[in-house]
Amino acid sequence: MPFIETRDATRLFYKDWGSGPPVVLIHGWPLDADMWEYQQPALTGAGFRTIAYDRRGFGRSDQPWSGYDYDTFADDLKAVLDSLDLQDVTLVGFSMGGGEIARYLARHGGARVARAVPVSAVTPMLAKTPDHPEGVDASVFEGMIEGIERDRPHFWSNFVKSFFGAGLLSSPASSELMAWTGMLAMRASPKATVDCVRAFGGTDFRADMAAFRVPTLVIHGDADQTVPFDISGKAAAQAIPGARLAIYEGAPHAIPFTHKDRLTEDLLAFLRA
């Protein structure tokens, strides 16, 4: 399997398909590159070179004990771009992957990047603080960590319902699809799974928003129960100069699955613009 080695010798698994303008797909928590089941084949088939990699601690990448913070994640993304010598890249980051985009642009000056697409992203800030009273209370993240440490499979089986917006009588995704994402989640390191809750729950990206100096498309569902629209997608679009906001009415967090065709169409339109 192909791997890229980071500066601390962590090996990152990646899938590099097709040829053409490069698109790097950054997965969400606690999944891996396989979550782009629908978008990567479609974008590749449309004439783009697509690269999807497993974040450290997830999927087939190495599982070091430490390094689960956004400065390290941004440096890992830099290792991917540098190792493959990618130029004029479009970065697409789902959920916590949107944080990688923000921190990379701020930390590395946006080198090699032509466009950015945060999808259901955690930017600019999730946590509730005195200067961000509309945020999510710390007890929510503490409860997530407690549930993961007590019984990780059981935690995901409950969490996935809000992730997909599944109700008692209906669901926008099949039970088999939701079960498959659980398999992806369980491939992750338990340490990485917990540490990333602290990372995406506690990192303040507000200062990073000014680093978005490339065309940016913000995509978010207004029924997202995992990353609330008002403090994330809406706030990010307001903070990023010139950003375009695509609101998916009634959509939950899991847009790459529940609204896969619309997401692919929007990505292709943005890439071709």
N, C-alpha and C positions, 0 to 999 in steps of 0.2 A: 504494500500500500504506500502511496506517496505521503511524505511528511516534510514539513518545514521546521527547522530548528530555530528557536528563539535565542535571545542573548543569554538566557540562563539555562540553555540546553534542554528546554522543554520541547518536545516534538508535537507539532500540530498536524493532524490529518486533514487532507483537503481533497476535493473533487474539482478537477479542472477540465471543463468540457467546451468543445467548439472553438470557433475563431471569430474574430471581429472585435468591436469595441468591448472592453472588459467591464464586467459587472461582478462585484464582490457581495455575496449574500452572507449576512451575519445573523446567526440564529438567536432565538430567545431562550429564556430559562424555563425549565431545566432540560431542554431538548438538545438537539445537535443538528448538523448540516442536513440530515435527512428530512427535516421538517419542510424543506423547500421542495418537497415531492412533486408539487404541481408547477411552481414557478421556474425552477431551474431547467427542466426539459423544454418548457415552452419558450423561454428566453433564448436558450441555445438554438432551438429550431428556427427562431426568427432571425438568426444571424449574429448573435452576440456570443462572446466568450464569457462563460460564467464560472466563477470560482466560489465554492461554498466550503467553509472549513469548520472543524469542531473546535470550539473554545477550549482552552486548557481546562482539564478536569471533567470534560464531557465527551461522550461518544467514544471515538477511537483515539483521541489525543491522549498524551500523557496526563497522569493525575498526581502532580506534585502536591505537597502538603500546604504550600503557601503560594501567594501571587494572585489571589482572587480579589483584586482591586482594579479600579478603572485606569489608573496610570499604567499598570502592567498590561491590562487588556489592550490599551491603545498602542503600547509598544509591541505587543504580539501582532496586532493588525499591521503595524509598520513592517514587521518581519515578513508577513505574507506579501505585502505590496513590493517590498524591496527584493525578496528572494525570487519572485516571479517577474521582476522588472516591469510591473504594470504601469501604464501611463494613461492619463485621462480617464480615470476609473469612476464609475458610478457606484457609490456605497449604498446598499440597501440593508437597513438594520431593523429587525423585528424586536419589539419589547425592550429587554435590557440591551439588545444589540444597537438600539438607537443611542445609548449612552456611549458605546464604543466610537460611533461616528463623531459625536460631540467632543469627546475627550481627545480623539486623534486630531481633529481639526485644530483644537486649541493647543495641544501639546507638540504637534509636529507641523504646524503652519499650513495644513491642508495640502502638503506635498503629494503629487500624483493624482489628486482628486479633481474631477470635473463636475460631478453632481452628487447630491445626497438625497436619500429617501428614508426618513424615519417612519416606521410603520408600527402603530400601537405602542409608541416608544415611551420610555420612562422619563424622558427629558421634558421640561427643564429641572423638575424636582418633585419628588413624591412626598417626602417626609413633612410632617407638621412641625413647625418651629415658631418661635415668637414672631419672626418676620415673614412667616409663611403659614398663617393660621388656617388656611383652607386645605392644607395638606392632610396626608393620612397619618393617623395617630400611631405612635411607636408600638403600642400594644398589638396592632395588627401584624406587624412584622415579627414581633416576639412570639405571637401565637403561631405564626407559620413555622418558625424555627422549632418551637416546642413540638408541634405536630410532626414535623419531619424527623426529629430526633427520636420521637416515641415510636412511630410506625410509618415509615416513608411511603410504602405502597398504599396504605389506607389514606394517608394525607392526600396523595395525588388523586385517588379515586373520588375524593370529595372536591378537591380544588378544580379538577378538570370540568366540573359542571358549570362553575362560573366562568372559567376560561373559555368554554365554548358557548356559554349562554343557554345551557340546557335547562329545561323546566320539567315539571312533573309529567306533563302530557305531551310535550313536543321537544324536539331538539334539532338544531341546524346541522348536526353531524351525526353519523351513525355510531352505534355503540362500538362497532369494530374499529372505527377510526379513532375514537377516544381511547380505546384500549391500546391501540398501537402507539399513541403518543405516550402512554404510560410505560410501555416497553422502552421507548427512547429515554424517558426520564430516569428510569432505573439503571440505565447504563452509566449514568454520571456518578462521580465520586460523591459520597455523602458529605464529605468535608466541603467540596466545591459547592454542592447544592445549598448548604447552610451559609457559607461565606458569601455567596452571591446574593442571598436575600439581604444581607447586611449592606452589600455593595449597591444594589439597585435601589434599596429602600432608604439608604442614608446619604447617597452622594448628591451633592448640590452642583448641578450643571448650569446654573443660571449665568455664571460668568462665561461659560463656554459658548453660549448662544451667539455671541458677537463674532465667533470664529467661523460661522457659516457664511463664507464669502463666495459661495458657488450656488448655482440654481438649486433650489431645494423644494421638494414636494413632501408635505406632511400629510400622512394618511392615518385616519383614526376613526373608530366607530363611536357613535355618540351613546351607545348602550354598553360600553365597556365597563364591566364590573371589577376588572382586575387592575387596570390603570385608568382611572377616571378621566374622561375627556376634558373637562374644564381645566384641570390642573396640569394636563399633559399636552395632548394634541393642540387644543385651542391656545394654550399659553405658549407653546413652542412656536406656533405659526405667528403669533403676535411678537415674539422676541427675535425671530430670525428675519433680518432685512430682506424684503422681496419674496418671502416664502409663499408658496401656494398651498392652501389647505383643502384637502379632499375629505369631506365628511361622509362616512358611510352610515346612513340613517338606519338605526335599529341594530347595528352590527355589534357583536361582542368583541372580546379581545382577540380571538383566534382568526383574524381576517384571512391569513394565508390558506386556511382550510375552509372556513364558512363562506368566504367571498372570493374564492380562488380565481374565478374567471374575470371578475371585475378588477381584482388586483393586478392580474397579468396584463389586462388591457390598459390599465392606467400606467403601469410601468413601461410598457412598450410605447405608449404615446409620449411619455416624458422622455424616454431614451431617444426617440426619433425627432423630438422637437428641435 
